[in-house]
């Protein structure tokens, strides 16, 4: 029943995060640092401290959900390693005092809980990133050990209870294996002397739970976490007559410090790079294959010495553009770095410009129509500057020979709203190099 409740809550949070994220995330306007790319470096370690109530579900309790009195609190500490965007490992420590009562008896004690947990971000798996760049809803499941001491006592006089006090009253219920009638019902204490501590009792524990995290800045997060810690034994309250294994639930308000460089994001707070999915899907897209084939043919023509031969003229105020056959550089989605294949393209252009010192060029940048107009205009400007910097810094050309003309999405090659767009998007993500001929 407890596991079912946890599953229902997690499922509800799953769909809440999905619906909320649809209205909050604009993937076209994400900055470069917000997008997770394997080649980039992110902060991946963090430490968390938390504190909150620990609620026990054992045989010796007089409540169903929450205790009426003697609510116990405890701290938790977590060392986390992020594995990509969606997954992480948490090494967690929990400690707290224990208490529960029923009829004329109560148990008391304390425990140390050590566990290793696999954590998964629900919104990363469903909505591909944090909600509104601030919220992360996650689940976790793990395996650990709880190390505890516990004693069963009478409510009226606080005296320690023996095996016979419980089992003789159950109509001949057999003693636990290895226990005598005059043994005290204790774990982690001497059975003959309940005041004398011995080695703690150790049992396996399986944590299952969920949490929510709020990103304050690049260094700190606040959060809340609830985990049901399911034991594989029925002896936490030193009562051996129950039918179910004992369980306790940690509810903790947390603060997290993200370890690493202050100018980098933590990988947990990044978004999916849709360009990866696009690149894998376009490998089987017929239109994209045709465009790649056409570009390969253009690269062959560009290998000729006279790369700027076939000319077409276009009037623009007082400047006439003369476009070379291969004077175009293509970019990946939402990127402005020059790829190796395009670098070779610029090398051929630079060679022609060095042969003829009179040539001046317009560097005209374009984007596809995904994203806002303002964002695409800035992105096309960054693409223009990347081309300019390569021509100047890598090939030693005079920057005064070039003019920048960022156009954003203003001059799309085709109507991507009504046509197959996978390959056409790629064709629109480009910079054109156009010769200037003065009238």
C-alpha positions in Angstrom: 0.0 0.0 0.0 2.8 2.4 0.9 4.6 1.7 -2.4 1.3 2.2 -4.3 0.9 5.6 -2.7 4.4 6.6 -3.7 3.8 5.4 -7.2 0.6 7.4 -7.5 2.3 10.6 -6.3 5.2 10.1 -8.7 2.8 9.5 -11.6 0.8 12.6 -10.8 4.0 14.7 -10.6 5.1 13.2 -13.9 2.0 14.6 -15.8 2.0 17.9 -13.9 5.6 18.5 -14.9 4.8 17.6 -18.5 1.8 19.9 -18.9 3.4 22.8 -17.0 6.6 22.6 -19.1 4.8 22.9 -22.4 3.8 26.4 -21.5 7.1 27.4 -20.0 9.9 26.3 -22.2 10.9 28.1 -25.4 13.7 25.9 -26.8 14.4 28.3 -29.6 15.6 30.9 -27.2 17.9 28.8 -25.0 21.4 30.1 -24.6 24.4 28.0 -25.4 25.2 27.2 -21.8 21.6 25.9 -21.2 21.9 23.2 -23.8 23.5 20.0 -22.8 26.2 18.9 -25.3 28.5 15.9 -24.5 31.6 17.8 -25.7 31.1 20.6 -23.2 32.2 20.5 -19.6 29.6 21.0 -16.8 29.7 20.9 -13.0 28.5 17.5 -12.0 29.2 17.2 -8.2 27.1 18.6 -5.4 26.6 18.2 -1.6 23.2 18.5 0.1 22.2 18.9 3.7 18.6 18.4 4.9 16.5 18.2 8.0 12.9 17.1 8.7 10.6 14.6 10.4 11.1 10.9 10.2 7.8 8.9 10.4 7.8 5.2 11.4 5.5 2.5 10.1 6.0 -0.5 12.4 3.8 -2.8 14.5 4.2 -0.7 17.6 2.5 2.6 16.4 -1.0 4.0 17.1 -1.4 5.9 13.8 -1.9 5.2 10.1 -0.3 8.2 8.4 1.2 10.6 11.0 2.1 10.3 14.7 0.0 12.1 17.2 2.9 12.8 19.5 6.7 12.3 19.9 7.4 13.2 16.3 11.1 12.6 15.6 13.4 14.7 13.4 16.7 13.9 11.8 19.3 15.2 9.4 20.4 13.9 6.0 23.5 14.4 4.0 23.9 13.6 0.3 26.9 13.5 -2.0 25.7 13.5 -5.6 27.3 12.8 -9.0 25.3 13.9 -12.1 25.4 11.5 -15.0 24.3 13.6 -18.0 21.1 15.6 -17.9 18.6 13.1 -16.5 20.4 10.6 -14.2 22.5 10.9 -11.1 23.9 8.9 -8.2 23.3 9.9 -4.6 25.3 8.6 -1.7 23.0 9.4 1.2 23.3 9.3 5.0 20.3 9.6 7.4 20.1 9.5 11.1 17.3 10.0 13.7 15.9 8.9 17.0 13.0 6.4 16.9 9.7 6.2 18.8 6.4 4.4 18.5 3.7 3.3 21.0 0.7 0.9 21.0 -1.5 -0.4 23.8 0.7 -0.5 26.9 4.1 -0.5 25.3 6.5 1.6 23.2 9.8 1.3 21.5 12.7 3.7 21.4 16.1 3.9 19.8 18.0 5.4 17.0 19.4 4.5 13.6 22.1 5.3 11.0 21.1 4.8 7.4 23.6 4.5 4.5 22.4 4.1 0.9 23.4 4.5 -2.7 20.5 5.8 -4.9 19.8 6.1 -8.6 18.1 9.5 -9.1 16.2 10.3 -12.3 14.7 13.7 -13.3 11.1 13.3 -14.3 10.9 16.6 -16.2 14.2 15.9 -18.0 12.7 12.6 -19.2 9.3 14.0 -20.1 9.9 17.7 -21.0 13.7 17.6 -21.8 14.8 20.1 -19.2 14.0 22.0 -16.0 10.7 23.7 -15.6 10.9 27.4 -16.3 14.7 27.0 -15.8 14.0 26.9 -12.0 12.3 23.6 -11.0 13.4 20.0 -11.1 11.1 17.1 -10.0 12.8 13.8 -9.5 12.4 10.3 -8.3 14.9 8.0 -6.7 15.4 4.3 -5.8 18.3 2.7 -4.1 19.8 0.1 -1.8 21.4 0.6 1.6 21.9 -0.6 5.2 20.2 0.7 8.3 22.2 0.3 11.5 20.0 0.7 14.6 19.5 0.2 18.4 16.0 -0.4 19.7 14.3 -1.4 23.0 10.7 -2.3 23.8 9.3 -0.9 27.1 6.1 -0.6 29.1 4.3 2.8 29.0 3.2 2.7 32.6 6.5 2.3 34.3 9.1 2.4 31.5 10.4 -1.1 32.4 12.0 -3.2 29.7 9.8 -6.0 28.3 10.9 -9.6 27.9 10.0 -12.1 25.3 7.5 -13.9 27.6 5.7 -10.6 28.3 4.7 -10.5 24.6 4.5 -14.0 23.4 2.8 -15.6 26.4 -0.1 -13.1 25.9 -0.5 -14.3 22.3 -1.9 -17.7 23.1 1.4 -19.7 22.8 2.9 -17.7 19.8 6.3 -19.2 19.3 9.4 -17.3 20.4 11.6 -15.8 17.8 14.4 -18.3 16.7 17.3 -18.1 19.2 15.4 -16.1 21.8 14.6 -17.3 25.4 11.6 -16.3 27.5 13.7 -14.2 29.9 15.5 -12.3 27.1 14.7 -8.6 26.9 13.2 -7.4 23.6 16.2 -5.3 22.5 18.3 -4.9 19.4 21.9 -3.5 19.7 21.8 -4.1 23.5 22.6 -7.1 25.7 19.5 -9.3 25.8 20.2 -10.0 29.5 21.1 -6.5 30.4 19.2 -3.9 28.3 21.3 -1.0 29.6 24.5 -2.4 28.1 25.1 -1.5 24.4 26.4 -4.1 22.0 27.0 -4.0 18.2 24.2 -2.3 16.3 21.7 -4.5 14.4 22.1 -4.1 10.6 19.4 -4.7 8.0 19.0 -4.0 4.3 16.9 -1.0 3.4 15.4 -0.1 -0.1 14.7 3.7 -0.4 12.0 4.8 -2.9 10.8 8.4 -3.1 10.6 11.7 -4.9 11.7 15.3 -4.5 11.5 18.8 -5.9 14.5 21.2 -6.3 14.4 24.9 -6.9 17.5 26.5 -8.6 18.5 29.7 -6.7 21.6 30.4 -8.8 24.6 28.5 -10.2 25.9 27.6 -6.7 22.8 26.8 -4.6 19.5 25.0 -4.8 16.6 24.6 -2.2 14.4 21.5 -2.2 12.2 19.0 -0.4 12.6 15.3 -0.5 10.4 12.4 0.8 11.6 8.8 0.7 10.0 5.7 2.0 12.8 3.5 3.3 11.6 -0.1 3.2 13.4 -2.6 5.4 13.7 -6.2 4.5 13.1 -7.3 8.1 10.4 -6.8 10.8 12.5 -6.0 13.8 13.0 -2.2 14.0 10.6 -2.0 16.9 11.8 -5.3 18.4 8.3 -6.8 17.8 8.5 -10.0 15.9 4.8 -10.8 15.6 3.9 -8.5 12.7 3.1 -9.6 9.2 4.8 -6.8 7.3 8.4 -5.6 7.2 9.1 -2.3 9.0 9.3 1.0 7.1 10.2 4.6 7.9 9.8 7.7 5.8 12.2 10.6 5.7 10.8 14.1 4.9 13.6 16.6 4.5 13.9 20.3 3.5 17.2 20.6 1.8 19.9 23.0 0.7 22.4 22.0 -2.0 25.8 23.4 -2.9 26.9 22.7 -6.5 30.6 22.1 -6.5 32.7 23.4 -9.4 33.5 26.5 -11.4 31.1 29.4 -10.8 30.9 30.4 -14.4 29.6 26.9 -15.5 26.2 25.4 -15.2 25.5 22.2 -13.4 24.6 19.4 -15.8 21.3 18.8 -13.9 20.1 22.2 -15.0 20.6 21.9 -18.8 18.2 21.1 -21.7 18.3 18.4 -24.3 20.3 19.2 -27.5 17.7 18.6 -30.2 20.4 18.8 -32.8 21.6 15.3 -31.8 18.2 13.9 -32.6 18.0 15.9 -35.8 21.4 14.7 -37.0 20.4 11.0 -36.5 17.0 11.4 -38.2 18.3 13.3 -41.2 20.6 10.4 -42.1 17.6 8.6 -43.5 15.7 11.7 -44.8 15.7 11.7 -48.6 15.7 15.5 -49.0 18.6 15.9 -46.6 20.5 13.2 -48.5 19.9 15.0 -51.7 21.1 18.3 -50.2 24.3 16.6 -48.9 24.9 15.2 -52.3 24.5 18.6 -53.9 26.9 20.1 -51.4 29.5 17.4 -52.1 29.3 18.3 -55.8 29.7 22.0 -55.0 32.8 21.1 -52.9 34.3 19.4 -56.0 33.7 22.5 -58.1 35.3 24.5 -55.4 38.5 22.6 -55.8 39.1 24.3 -59.0 41.6 27.2 -59.0 39.1 29.7 -60.3 36.4 29.2 -57.7 34.8 32.5 -58.3 33.8 32.1 -61.9 30.1 31.7 -62.5 28.6 35.0 -61.7 25.1 36.3 -61.0 24.4 40.0 -60.2 21.9 41.4 -57.8 21.3 45.2 -57.3 21.3 46.4 -53.7 21.5 50.2 -53.2 24.9 51.2 -54.6 26.5 47.8 -54.3 26.4 44.9 -56.7 26.8 41.3 -55.3 28.8 38.8 -57.2 28.3 35.3 -55.7 30.8 32.6 -56.2 29.7 29.0 -56.7 30.9 27.7 -53.4 30.8 30.8 -51.2 28.4 29.3 -48.6 29.1 28.0 -45.1 26.5 25.8 -43.3 25.9 25.5 -39.5 24.2 23.0 -37.1 21.0 23.9 -35.3 21.5 26.8 -32.9 25.2 26.9 -33.4 27.7 29.3 -34.9 31.0 27.5 -34.6 32.8 26.6 -37.9 32.9 22.9 -38.7 36.0 21.3 -40.1 34.3 20.8 -43.5 33.3 24.4 -43.7 36.8 25.5 -42.6 38.1 24.0 -45.8 35.5 25.9 -47.7 36.7 29.1 -46.2 40.3 28.2 -47.0 39.4 28.0 -50.7 37.8 31.4 -50.6 40.8 32.9 -48.7 43.1 31.6 -51.4 41.1 33.4 -54.1 41.1 36.6 -52.1 44.9 36.5 -51.6 45.4 36.1 -55.4 43.3 39.2 -56.0 43.8 41.9 -53.4 41.0 44.1 -54.8 38.2 41.7 -53.9 35.9 42.8 -51.1 33.1 40.7 -49.7 29.8 40.8 -47.9 29.3 38.2 -45.2 25.6 37.6 -45.1 24.2 35.4 -42.3 21.0 33.4 -42.3 18.9 31.2 -39.9 16.0 28.9 -40.2 12.7 30.1 -38.9 12.7 28.3 -35.5 13.0 30.8 -32.7 12.0 34.4 -32.3 12.9 37.0 -34.9 15.2 38.9 -32.5 17.0 35.8 -31.4 17.6 34.6 -35.0 18.9 38.0 -35.9 21.5 37.8 -33.2 22.4 34.2 -34.1 23.0 35.2 -37.7 25.3 38.0 -36.5 27.3 35.5 -34.4 27.6 33.3 -37.5 28.8 36.2 -39.6 31.4 37.1 -37.0 32.6 33.4 -36.8 33.3 33.4 -40.5 35.0 36.8 -40.3 37.2 35.8 -37.4 38.2 32.6 -39.3 39.1 34.5 -42.4 41.1 37.2 -40.4 42.7 35.1 -37.7 43.3 31.8 -39.5 44.1 33.1 -43.0 45.5 36.5 -42.3 43.1 38.5 -44.4 42.5 42.2 -43.8 39.2 42.7 -41.9 38.5 46.0 -43.8 37.8 43.8 -46.9 34.6 42.5 -45.4 31.2 43.8 -44.4 28.8 42.0 -42.1 25.1 41.7 -43.1 23.1 39.6 -40.6 19.6 38.8 -42.0 18.2 36.3 -39.4 15.2 34.5 -40.9 14.3 37.4 -43.2 15.3 35.6 -46.5 14.4 31.9 -46.2 15.2 29.7 -49.2 11.8 28.0 -49.1 8.4 28.0 -47.4 9.2 25.7 -44.5 5.7 26.0 -43.1 4.2 24.0 -46.0 7.1 21.8 -47.2 9.2 19.0 -45.8 11.5 21.0 -43.6 14.3 18.8 -42.3 16.7 19.4 -45.0 15.4 22.9 -45.8 16.2 24.0 -42.2 19.8 22.9 -42.8 20.0 24.9 -46.0 18.7 28.0 -44.2 21.4 27.8 -41.5 24.2 29.3 -43.5 26.5 32.3 -44.3 26.8 33.4 -47.9 30.1 35.1 -49.1 29.2 37.6 -51.8 31.7 39.6 -53.8 31.2 43.4 -53.9 31.7 45.1 -57.3 31.5 48.9 -57.1 29.4 50.6 -59.8 
